Amino acid sequence: MSTHQPDVGAVPAGAPQSGRPDEPSPDLRERSLPELVKQLSDQTTTLLRKEIELAKVEAKEAVDVARAEMTEKAKDAGKGAGMLGAAGVIGLLAGIALTAFLILVLATFLPDWLAALIVTVVYAAIAGVLALSGKKQLQEIDPAPKRAIATAKDGQQQSMESVKEDIEWAKTQSRSAKK
């Protein structure tokens, strides 16, 4: 029994040759070492270029995902802000009417200026509590597009692993070409 292993990437004798420069000749054993090394170099360069192109496409897709996610969040925030603005205007009108009512009720027992002062102080206290609560609520919001960032990191990691695999492949091809 023979322990001879066929060359990796060798085309069987008698197989049709396509004539493309990046495809191996019918029998790699008939080619000189410089030709094989040149072919390896060309194929490695092509492979690395294609990996870089793929990484660029994946990065663009990640940016597009982030942009879409941020657009969706901005639309939702815009709708919410519009509703809050409308509620604020209507609330202001209601507050004005309530203020007039409270001042008139208190003015039946107190001087007019004192009734107006009491209502003003109560409203200022309520406004302060609401402002502090709103500030706390806004500080808890994280606007970063977490899904898009995670997808981009995964894509970057996969691209790096693919390039490393390609380099290892090229090294093994180079070693076997030298033998």
KOLDREN-207347 format. One record per residue: residue number from 1; residue in one letter; x, y, z of N, C-alpha, C in turn. Coordinates in steps of 0.02 Angstrom, whole numbers. Each point is the difference from the previous one (the first is absolute). Last residue first. Example, Ala and Ser with C-alpha at 12.3 -4.5 7.8 and 13.67 -1.06 7.14 Angstrom:
% residues 2
node k 2 | r s | nx 642 | ny -112 | nz 354 | cax 42 | cay 59 | caz 3 | cx -39 | cy 55 | cz 37
node k 1 | r a | nx 15 | ny -286 | nz -4 | cax -45 | cay 59 | caz 0 | cx 45 | cy 60 | cz 0
//
This chain:
% residues 179
node k 179 | r k | nx 354 | ny 1109 | nz 1 | cax 19 | cay -71 | caz 5 | cx 8 | cy -29 | cz -67
node k 178 | r k | nx -80 | ny 222 | nz 33 | cax 72 | cay -4 | caz 8 | cx 24 | cy -72 | cz 2
node k 177 | r a | nx -230 | ny 51 | nz -8 | cax 30 | cay 17 | caz -64 | cx 76 | cy -5 | cz 3
node k 176 | r s | nx -131 | ny -27 | nz 196 | cax -6 | cay -60 | caz -43 | cx 30 | cy 13 | cz -69
node k 175 | r r | nx -3 | ny 179 | nz 155 | cax 43 | cay -54 | caz 25 | cx -4 | cy -61 | cz -46
node k 174 | r s | nx -141 | ny 180 | nz -46 | cax 69 | cay 19 | caz -14 | cx 48 | cy -55 | cz 23
node k 173 | r q | nx -228 | ny -24 | nz 48 | cax 11 | cay -7 | caz -71 | cx 72 | cy 15 | cz -19
node k 172 | r t | nx -67 | ny 37 | nz 221 | cax 4 | cay -73 | caz -14 | cx 11 | cy -12 | cz -74
node k 171 | r k | nx -30 | ny 223 | nz 65 | cax 62 | cay -26 | caz 28 | cx 7 | cy -75 | cz -15
node k 170 | r a | nx -200 | ny 107 | nz -59 | cax 54 | cay 21 | caz -44 | cx 67 | cy -27 | cz 25
node k 169 | r w | nx -187 | ny -35 | nz 135 | cax -6 | cay -40 | caz -61 | cx 58 | cy 16 | cz -47
node k 168 | r e | nx -21 | ny 131 | nz 192 | cax 23 | cay -67 | caz 17 | cx -2 | cy -45 | cz -61
node k 167 | r i | nx -89 | ny 212 | nz -26 | cax 72 | cay 5 | caz 8 | cx 29 | cy -69 | cz 17
node k 166 | r d | nx -232 | ny 19 | nz -12 | cax 29 | cay 6 | caz -66 | cx 76 | cy 4 | cz 4
node k 165 | r e | nx -123 | ny 0 | nz 200 | cax -3 | cay -66 | caz -32 | cx 32 | cy 2 | cz -69
node k 164 | r k | nx -21 | ny 204 | nz 112 | cax 50 | cay -43 | caz 33 | cx 1 | cy -69 | cz -30
node k 163 | r v | nx -165 | ny 146 | nz -74 | cax 65 | cay 22 | caz -25 | cx 55 | cy -42 | cz 31
node k 162 | r s | nx -217 | ny -37 | nz 79 | cax 6 | cay -22 | caz -69 | cx 67 | cy 19 | cz -29
node k 161 | r e | nx -56 | ny 78 | nz 214 | cax 12 | cay -72 | caz 2 | cx 10 | cy -27 | cz -71
node k 160 | r m | nx -61 | ny 225 | nz 21 | cax 68 | cay -10 | caz 24 | cx 17 | cy -74 | cz 2
node k 159 | r s | nx -219 | ny 58 | nz -57 | cax 47 | cay 20 | caz -53 | cx 72 | cy -11 | cz 21
node k 158 | r q | nx -170 | ny -38 | nz 159 | cax -1 | cay -51 | caz -52 | cx 48 | cy 17 | cz -57
node k 157 | r q | nx -28 | ny 159 | nz 170 | cax 33 | cay -59 | caz 27 | cx 3 | cy -55 | cz -53
node k 156 | r q | nx -122 | ny 192 | nz -52 | cax 71 | cay 16 | caz 2 | cx 39 | cy -61 | cz 24
node k 155 | r g | nx -233 | ny -15 | nz 5 | cax 25 | cay 0 | caz -69 | cx 75 | cy 14 | cz -3
node k 154 | r d | nx -108 | ny 16 | nz 209 | cax 1 | cay -70 | caz -23 | cx 29 | cy -4 | cz -71
node k 153 | r k | nx -34 | ny 214 | nz 89 | cax 56 | cay -34 | caz 34 | cx 5 | cy -72 | cz -22
node k 152 | r a | nx -181 | ny 124 | nz -81 | cax 62 | cay 24 | caz -29 | cx 60 | cy -34 | cz 32
node k 151 | r t | nx -213 | ny -44 | nz 90 | cax 6 | cay -30 | caz -67 | cx 66 | cy 21 | cz -33
node k 150 | r a | nx -55 | ny 98 | nz 207 | cax 16 | cay -71 | caz 9 | cx 10 | cy -34 | cz -68
node k 149 | r i | nx -71 | ny 223 | nz -2 | cax 69 | cay -4 | caz 24 | cx 20 | cy -73 | cz 9
node k 148 | r a | nx -222 | ny 42 | nz -57 | cax 44 | cay 15 | caz -57 | cx 73 | cy -4 | cz 21
node k 147 | r r | nx -165 | ny -26 | nz 167 | cax -2 | cay -57 | caz -47 | cx 49 | cy 12 | cz -58
node k 146 | r k | nx -26 | ny 176 | nz 161 | cax 34 | cay -59 | caz 27 | cx 0 | cy -59 | cz -49
node k 145 | r p | nx -18 | ny 272 | nz -14 | cax -31 | cay -56 | caz -36 | cx 34 | cy -66 | cz 18
node k 144 | r a | nx -25 | ny 229 | nz 161 | cax 46 | cay -38 | caz -44 | cx -37 | cy -58 | cz -34
node k 143 | r p | nx -83 | ny 168 | nz 172 | cax -19 | cay 5 | caz -71 | cx 43 | cy -42 | cz -48
node k 142 | r d | nx -90 | ny -2 | nz 266 | cax 62 | cay -14 | caz -36 | cx -16 | cy 0 | cz -75
node k 141 | r i | nx -118 | ny 104 | nz 245 | cax -7 | cay -22 | caz -70 | cx 69 | cy -10 | cz -30
node k 140 | r e | nx -44 | ny 90 | nz 222 | cax -1 | cay -73 | caz -2 | cx -5 | cy -28 | cz -71
node k 139 | r q | nx -8 | ny 236 | nz 58 | cax 68 | cay -26 | caz 10 | cx 2 | cy -76 | cz -4
node k 138 | r l | nx -209 | ny 116 | nz -12 | cax 40 | cay 10 | caz -61 | cx 71 | cy -28 | cz 7
node k 137 | r q | nx -144 | ny -2 | nz 190 | cax -26 | cay -46 | caz -52 | cx 41 | cy 6 | cz -64
node k 136 | r k | nx 45 | ny 151 | nz 176 | cax 21 | cay -68 | caz 18 | cx -21 | cy -50 | cz -54
node k 135 | r k | nx -76 | ny 220 | nz -22 | cax 72 | cay -3 | caz -11 | cx 26 | cy -70 | cz 15
node k 134 | r g | nx -225 | ny 44 | nz 48 | cax 12 | cay -4 | caz -72 | cx 74 | cy -5 | cz -16
node k 133 | r s | nx -65 | ny 34 | nz 225 | cax -20 | cay -67 | caz -22 | cx 14 | cy -9 | cz -75
node k 132 | r l | nx 37 | ny 213 | nz 94 | cax 50 | cay -48 | caz 25 | cx -17 | cy -71 | cz -23
node k 131 | r a | nx -154 | ny 169 | nz -52 | cax 62 | cay 12 | caz -36 | cx 53 | cy -51 | cz 22
node k 130 | r l | nx -208 | ny 2 | nz 114 | cax -7 | cay -27 | caz -68 | cx 65 | cy 8 | cz -40
node k 129 | r v | nx -11 | ny 99 | nz 215 | cax -2 | cay -74 | caz 6 | cx -3 | cy -32 | cz -70
node k 128 | r g | nx -14 | ny 235 | nz 8 | cax 67 | cay -23 | caz 20 | cx 3 | cy -76 | cz 5
node k 127 | r a | nx -209 | ny 103 | nz -42 | cax 44 | cay 6 | caz -59 | cx 70 | cy -25 | cz 17
node k 126 | r i | nx -156 | ny 17 | nz 176 | cax -19 | cay -56 | caz -45 | cx 46 | cy 0 | cz -61
node k 125 | r a | nx 25 | ny 180 | nz 148 | cax 22 | cay -62 | caz 32 | cx -16 | cy -60 | cz -45
node k 124 | r a | nx -79 | ny 209 | nz -69 | cax 74 | cay -2 | caz -6 | cx 27 | cy -64 | cz 31
node k 123 | r y | nx -232 | ny 45 | nz 23 | cax 18 | cay -19 | caz -69 | cx 76 | cy -5 | cz -9
node k 122 | r v | nx -80 | ny 77 | nz 207 | cax -19 | cay -70 | caz -9 | cx 19 | cy -24 | cz -70
node k 121 | r v | nx 29 | ny 228 | nz 46 | cax 49 | cay -40 | caz 37 | cx -15 | cy -75 | cz -8
node k 120 | r t | nx -155 | ny 154 | nz -94 | cax 65 | cay 3 | caz -35 | cx 52 | cy -44 | cz 34
node k 119 | r v | nx -211 | ny 31 | nz 104 | cax -8 | cay -42 | caz -59 | cx 67 | cy -3 | cz -39
node k 118 | r i | nx -8 | ny 146 | nz 185 | cax -5 | cay -70 | caz 22 | cx -5 | cy -48 | cz -60
node k 117 | r l | nx -4 | ny 233 | nz -43 | cax 65 | cay -22 | caz 22 | cx -1 | cy -73 | cz 22
node k 116 | r a | nx -204 | ny 106 | nz -58 | cax 41 | cay -10 | caz -59 | cx 69 | cy -26 | cz 19
node k 115 | r a | nx -143 | ny 59 | nz 174 | cax -28 | cay -58 | caz -35 | cx 42 | cy -17 | cz -62
node k 114 | r l | nx 49 | ny 197 | nz 118 | cax 22 | cay -59 | caz 38 | cx -26 | cy -64 | cz -32
node k 113 | r w | nx -67 | ny 209 | nz -92 | cax 72 | cay -9 | caz -10 | cx 26 | cy -62 | cz 36
node k 112 | r d | nx -230 | ny 66 | nz 31 | cax 14 | cay -24 | caz -68 | cx 74 | cy -15 | cz -10
node k 111 | r p | nx -103 | ny -20 | nz 248 | cax 9 | cay 54 | caz -48 | cx 21 | cy -29 | cz -68
node k 110 | r l | nx -144 | ny -165 | nz 144 | cax 63 | cay 35 | caz 8 | cx 2 | cy 60 | cz -47
node k 109 | r f | nx -188 | ny -150 | nz 4 | cax 20 | cay -2 | caz 71 | cx 61 | cy 44 | cz 14
node k 108 | r t | nx -95 | ny -22 | nz -219 | cax -60 | cay 10 | caz 40 | cx 16 | cy 1 | cz 75
node k 107 | r a | nx 163 | ny -45 | nz -169 | cax -13 | cay 72 | caz 8 | cx -64 | cy 13 | cz 39
node k 106 | r l | nx 69 | ny -221 | nz -69 | cax 37 | cay 24 | caz 59 | cx -14 | cy 74 | cz 14
node k 105 | r v | nx -100 | ny -93 | nz -191 | cax -26 | cay -35 | caz 60 | cx 35 | cy 25 | cz 62
node k 104 | r l | nx 74 | ny 81 | nz -209 | cax -66 | cay 27 | caz 16 | cx -29 | cy -33 | cz 63
node k 103 | r i | nx 205 | ny -80 | nz -85 | cax 8 | cay 68 | caz 27 | cx -67 | cy 29 | cz 20
node k 102 | r l | nx -2 | ny -209 | nz -107 | cax 27 | cay -4 | caz 69 | cx 9 | cy 69 | cz 31
node k 101 | r f | nx -73 | ny -11 | nz -227 | cax -50 | cay -29 | caz 45 | cx 26 | cy 1 | cz 72
node k 100 | r a | nx 149 | ny 62 | nz -170 | cax -50 | cay 52 | caz 10 | cx -53 | cy -24 | cz 49
node k 99 | r t | nx 158 | ny -157 | nz -63 | cax 31 | cay 53 | caz 40 | cx -50 | cy 55 | cz 15
node k 98 | r l | nx -62 | ny -172 | nz -147 | cax 1 | cay -23 | caz 69 | cx 29 | cy 53 | cz 46
node k 97 | r a | nx 4 | ny 42 | nz -231 | cax -69 | cay 1 | caz 25 | cx -3 | cy -21 | cz 73
node k 96 | r i | nx 206 | ny -15 | nz -105 | cax -20 | cay 71 | caz 6 | cx -70 | cy 6 | cz 28
node k 95 | r g | nx 81 | ny -215 | nz -50 | cax 33 | cay 29 | caz 59 | cx -19 | cy 73 | cz 12
node k 94 | r a | nx -70 | ny -111 | nz -195 | cax -38 | cay -24 | caz 58 | cx 29 | cy 28 | cz 64
node k 93 | r l | nx 114 | ny 49 | nz -197 | cax -65 | cay 33 | caz 0 | cx -42 | cy -21 | cz 60
node k 92 | r l | nx 204 | ny -110 | nz -30 | cax 11 | cay 70 | caz 18 | cx -66 | cy 39 | cz 2
node k 91 | r g | nx -1 | ny -221 | nz -78 | cax 9 | cay 2 | caz 72 | cx 11 | cy 72 | cz 25
node k 90 | r i | nx -8 | ny -38 | nz -230 | cax -67 | cay -8 | caz 29 | cx 3 | cy 2 | cz 76
node k 89 | r v | nx 204 | ny 8 | nz -112 | cax -39 | cay 60 | caz -17 | cx -69 | cy -4 | cz 32
node k 88 | r g | nx 142 | ny -188 | nz 22 | cax 24 | cay 57 | caz 39 | cx -41 | cy 63 | cz -13
node k 87 | r a | nx -40 | ny -196 | nz -126 | cax -26 | cay -7 | caz 68 | cx 22 | cy 59 | cz 44
node k 86 | r a | nx 87 | ny -10 | nz -216 | cax -72 | cay 15 | caz -2 | cx -31 | cy -5 | cz 69
node k 85 | r g | nx 225 | ny -63 | nz -19 | cax -8 | cay 72 | caz -13 | cx -73 | cy 20 | cz -1
node k 84 | r l | nx 55 | ny -229 | nz 19 | cax 15 | cay 37 | caz 62 | cx -8 | cy 75 | cz -9
node k 83 | r m | nx -24 | ny -135 | nz -190 | cax -56 | cay -11 | caz 46 | cx 11 | cy 37 | cz 66
node k 82 | r g | nx 176 | ny 4 | nz -155 | cax -58 | cay 37 | caz -25 | cx -60 | cy -6 | cz 45
node k 81 | r a | nx 192 | ny -129 | nz 47 | cax 11 | cay 71 | caz 15 | cx -58 | cy 43 | cz -24
node k 80 | r g | nx -3 | ny -231 | nz -53 | cax -9 | cay 11 | caz 72 | cx 8 | cy 73 | cz 19
node k 79 | r k | nx 46 | ny -61 | nz -222 | cax -72 | cay -8 | caz 15 | cx -14 | cy 14 | cz 73
node k 78 | r g | nx 225 | ny -3 | nz -64 | cax -35 | cay 58 | caz -28 | cx -74 | cy -2 | cz 13
node k 77 | r a | nx 135 | ny -185 | nz 61 | cax 12 | cay 56 | caz 44 | cx -37 | cy 63 | cz -24
node k 76 | r d | nx -6 | ny -190 | nz -137 | cax -38 | cay -12 | caz 61 | cx 7 | cy 58 | cz 49
node k 75 | r k | nx 131 | ny 7 | nz -194 | cax -71 | cay 8 | caz -17 | cx -44 | cy -9 | cz 62
node k 74 | r a | nx 230 | ny -41 | nz 22 | cax -13 | cay 72 | caz -7 | cx -73 | cy 13 | cz -17
node k 73 | r k | nx 78 | ny -224 | nz 11 | cax -3 | cay 30 | caz 66 | cx -17 | cy 74 | cz -3
node k 72 | r e | nx 33 | ny -113 | nz -202 | cax -60 | cay -25 | caz 33 | cx -8 | cy 31 | cz 69
node k 71 | r t | nx 196 | ny 46 | nz -117 | cax -56 | cay 33 | caz -32 | cx -66 | cy -20 | cz 33
node k 70 | r m | nx 197 | ny -109 | nz 67 | cax -3 | cay 68 | caz 27 | cx -58 | cy 39 | cz -31
node k 69 | r e | nx 41 | ny -217 | nz -82 | cax -22 | cay -4 | caz 70 | cx -7 | cy 70 | cz 31
node k 68 | r a | nx 86 | ny -18 | nz -219 | cax -71 | cay -18 | caz 1 | cx -27 | cy -2 | cz 72
node k 67 | r r | nx 231 | ny 35 | nz -30 | cax -37 | cay 58 | caz -24 | cx -76 | cy -13 | cz 3
node k 66 | r a | nx 146 | ny -178 | nz 51 | cax 1 | cay 51 | caz 53 | cx -41 | cy 61 | cz -19
node k 65 | r v | nx 29 | ny -167 | nz -162 | cax -43 | cay -25 | caz 54 | cx -3 | cy 51 | cz 56
node k 64 | r d | nx 147 | ny 46 | nz -175 | cax -69 | cay 6 | caz -23 | cx -49 | cy -24 | cz 54
node k 63 | r v | nx 229 | ny -30 | nz 39 | cax -17 | cay 72 | caz 4 | cx -72 | cy 11 | cz -21
node k 62 | r a | nx 84 | ny -216 | nz -25 | cax -7 | cay 16 | caz 71 | cx -18 | cy 73 | cz 10
node k 61 | r e | nx 48 | ny -72 | nz -218 | cax -63 | cay -28 | caz 23 | cx -12 | cy 15 | cz 73
node k 60 | r k | nx 206 | ny 60 | nz -90 | cax -52 | cay 43 | caz -27 | cx -69 | cy -24 | cz 23
node k 59 | r a | nx 184 | ny -134 | nz 55 | cax 1 | cay 62 | caz 39 | cx -55 | cy 48 | cz -24
node k 58 | r e | nx 33 | ny -197 | nz -122 | cax -29 | cay -16 | caz 65 | cx -2 | cy 62 | cz 44
node k 57 | r v | nx 107 | ny 19 | nz -207 | cax -72 | cay -9 | caz -10 | cx -34 | cy -14 | cz 66
node k 56 | r k | nx 233 | ny 13 | nz 2 | cax -29 | cay 66 | caz -14 | cx -76 | cy -5 | cz -8
node k 55 | r a | nx 122 | ny -200 | nz 24 | cax -2 | cay 37 | caz 64 | cx -30 | cy 69 | cz -9
node k 54 | r l | nx 35 | ny -129 | nz -193 | cax -54 | cay -28 | caz 41 | cx -6 | cy 37 | cz 66
node k 53 | r e | nx 180 | ny 56 | nz -138 | cax -63 | cay 23 | caz -30 | cx -60 | cy -25 | cz 40
node k 52 | r i | nx 208 | ny -81 | nz 64 | cax -5 | cay 71 | caz 18 | cx -65 | cy 29 | cz -29
node k 51 | r e | nx 54 | ny -219 | nz -60 | cax -18 | cay 2 | caz 71 | cx -9 | cy 73 | cz 23
node k 50 | r k | nx 77 | ny -37 | nz -217 | cax -71 | cay -18 | caz 5 | cx -23 | cy 1 | cz 73
node k 49 | r r | nx 228 | ny 36 | nz -44 | cax -40 | cay 56 | caz -27 | cx -74 | cy -14 | cz 8
node k 48 | r l | nx 148 | ny -173 | nz 59 | cax 1 | cay 55 | caz 49 | cx -41 | cy 60 | cz -25
node k 47 | r l | nx 26 | ny -181 | nz -149 | cax -40 | cay -20 | caz 58 | cx -3 | cy 56 | cz 52
node k 46 | r t | nx 141 | ny 28 | nz -186 | cax -70 | cay 3 | caz -20 | cx -46 | cy -16 | cz 59
node k 45 | r t | nx 230 | ny -25 | nz 34 | cax -17 | cay 71 | caz -8 | cx -73 | cy 8 | cz -18
node k 44 | r t | nx 83 | ny -218 | nz 8 | cax -4 | cay 28 | caz 67 | cx -19 | cy 73 | cz -3
node k 43 | r q | nx 40 | ny -110 | nz -202 | cax -63 | cay -24 | caz 30 | cx -9 | cy 28 | cz 71
node k 42 | r d | nx 201 | ny 48 | nz -115 | cax -57 | cay 31 | caz -34 | cx -65 | cy -19 | cz 33
node k 41 | r s | nx 196 | ny -104 | nz 80 | cax -1 | cay 71 | caz 16 | cx -59 | cy 35 | cz -31
node k 40 | r l | nx 36 | ny -224 | nz -57 | cax -21 | cay 6 | caz 70 | cx -5 | cy 72 | cz 20
node k 39 | r q | nx 88 | ny -44 | nz -211 | cax -72 | cay -15 | caz 1 | cx -27 | cy 7 | cz 71
node k 38 | r k | nx 230 | ny 22 | nz -26 | cax -34 | cay 58 | caz -30 | cx -75 | cy -11 | cz 2
node k 37 | r v | nx 131 | ny -179 | nz 69 | cax 3 | cay 54 | caz 50 | cx -35 | cy 62 | cz -26
node k 36 | r l | nx 24 | ny -180 | nz -148 | cax -47 | cay -17 | caz 54 | cx -2 | cy 55 | cz 53
node k 35 | r e | nx 156 | ny 20 | nz -175 | cax -69 | cay 7 | caz -26 | cx -51 | cy -13 | cz 55
node k 34 | r p | nx 228 | ny -36 | nz 52 | cax -16 | cay 72 | caz -7 | cx -71 | cy 12 | cz -27
node k 33 | r l | nx 77 | ny -226 | nz 13 | cax -13 | cay 30 | caz 66 | cx -15 | cy 74 | cz -6
node k 32 | r s | nx -57 | ny -153 | nz -212 | cax 60 | cay 17 | caz 39 | cx -20 | cy 33 | cz 66
node k 31 | r r | nx -152 | ny -187 | nz -133 | cax 15 | cay 72 | caz 1 | cx 61 | cy 13 | cz 43
node k 30 | r e | nx -110 | ny -214 | nz -29 | cax 37 | cay 17 | caz -60 | cx 21 | cy 73 | cz -2
node k 29 | r r | nx -137 | ny -97 | nz 173 | cax 68 | cay -27 | caz 5 | cx 43 | cy 17 | cz -61
node k 28 | r l | nx -236 | ny 52 | nz 19 | cax 44 | cay 49 | caz 34 | cx 72 | cy -26 | cz 5
node k 27 | r d | nx -197 | ny -50 | nz -181 | cax 40 | cay -37 | caz 48 | cx 51 | cy 49 | cz 31
node k 26 | r p | nx -172 | ny 82 | nz -148 | cax -24 | cay -69 | caz 11 | cx 41 | cy -37 | cz 52
node k 25 | r s | nx 1 | ny 257 | nz 37 | cax 9 | cay -38 | caz -61 | cx -22 | cy -72 | cz 14
node k 24 | r p | nx -115 | ny 201 | nz 140 | cax 61 | cay -40 | caz -5 | cx 5 | cy -35 | cz -67
node k 23 | r e | nx -122 | ny 241 | nz 33 | cax -16 | cay -71 | caz 10 | cx 64 | cy -40 | cz -9
node k 22 | r d | nx -18 | ny 239 | nz -35 | cax -5 | cay -15 | caz 72 | cx -17 | cy -73 | cz 14
node k 21 | r p | nx 21 | ny 98 | nz -225 | cax 65 | cay 1 | caz 34 | cx -5 | cy -18 | cz 74
node k 20 | r r | nx -160 | ny -97 | nz -201 | cax 2 | cay 58 | caz 44 | cx 65 | cy -1 | cz 39
node k 19 | r g | nx -73 | ny -174 | nz -153 | cax 38 | cay 54 | caz -30 | cx 1 | cy 63 | cz 42
node k 18 | r s | nx -98 | ny -231 | nz 33 | cax -44 | cay 53 | caz -23 | cx 37 | cy 57 | cz -33
node k 17 | r q | nx 42 | ny -276 | nz 13 | cax 27 | cay 63 | caz 26 | cx -42 | cy 57 | cz -28
node k 16 | r p | nx -55 | ny -276 | nz 51 | cax 3 | cay 56 | caz -47 | cx 27 | cy 62 | cz 34
node k 15 | r a | nx 78 | ny -250 | nz 68 | cax -56 | cay 45 | caz 13 | cx 5 | cy 60 | cz -46
node k 14 | r g | nx 166 | ny -177 | nz 15 | cax -53 | cay -10 | caz -50 | cx -61 | cy 45 | cz 12
node k 13 | r a | nx 148 | ny -58 | nz 208 | cax 25 | cay 2 | caz -68 | cx -57 | cy -14 | cz -48
node k 12 | r p | nx -56 | ny 115 | nz 235 | cax 18 | cay -65 | caz -28 | cx 23 | cy 6 | cz -72
node k 11 | r v | nx 38 | ny 195 | nz 176 | cax -54 | cay -20 | caz -44 | cx 20 | cy -67 | cz -30
node k 10 | r a | nx 73 | ny 120 | nz 244 | cax 21 | cay -25 | caz -66 | cx -61 | cy -21 | cz -39
node k 9 | r g | nx 10 | ny 82 | nz 233 | cax -19 | cay 47 | caz -53 | cx 20 | cy -24 | cz -69
node k 8 | r v | nx 132 | ny -111 | nz 188 | cax -60 | cay 38 | caz 16 | cx -13 | cy 49 | cz -56
node k 7 | r d | nx 131 | ny -233 | nz -40 | cax 9 | cay 70 | caz 17 | cx -66 | cy 33 | cz 12
node k 6 | r p | nx 28 | ny -264 | nz 49 | cax -5 | cay 45 | caz -57 | cx 8 | cy 72 | cz 23
node k 5 | r q | nx 119 | ny -206 | nz 124 | cax -61 | cay 40 | caz 4 | cx -4 | cy 45 | cz -61
node k 4 | r h | nx 134 | ny -245 | nz 65 | cax 0 | cay 63 | caz -36 | cx -68 | cy 34 | cz 6
node k 3 | r t | nx 82 | ny -220 | nz 78 | cax -17 | cay 52 | caz 50 | cx -2 | cy 68 | cz -32
node k 2 | r s | nx -43 | ny -267 | nz -94 | cax 38 | cay 62 | caz -6 | cx -23 | cy 49 | cz 53
node k 1 | r m | nx 3 | ny -281 | nz -10 | cax -42 | cay 60 | caz 0 | cx 43 | cy 63 | cz 0
//
